[in-house]
Amino acid sequence: MATVLVPTPLRRLTGGNSKLVVDAATVGGVLAAVDSQYPGISDKLLDGDGNVKRFINIFLNDDEIRALQGLETPVETEDRVSIVPAMAGGA
């Protein structure tokens, strides 16, 4: 089962949980499993076409999934999926 690390802004949708454990074969499956437990979270992560929103980064362990196979990236039992909203700032 993969561990999903939930960022602070999304924890209000996961009952305050910062870590979730889900069983899925791909990153897309992980997100679907999380959304089935906590409906509405995929609306925050995916666009209308089912792709990861451009200001959301999802990592499988230390690799951004866009550099891998996207949502079709395979997930192993001990993997860590991190959801990281992009940060903006400046002076």
PyMOL commands that set and color helices and strands:
alter all, ss='L'
color gray80, all
select helices_A, chain A and resi 8-13+27-37+41-45+65-67+70-72
alter helices_A, ss='H'
color red, helices_A
select strands_A, chain A and resi 2-5+19-22+56-60+63-64+80-85
alter strands_A, ss='S'
color yellow, strands_A
deselect
rebuild
show_as cartoon
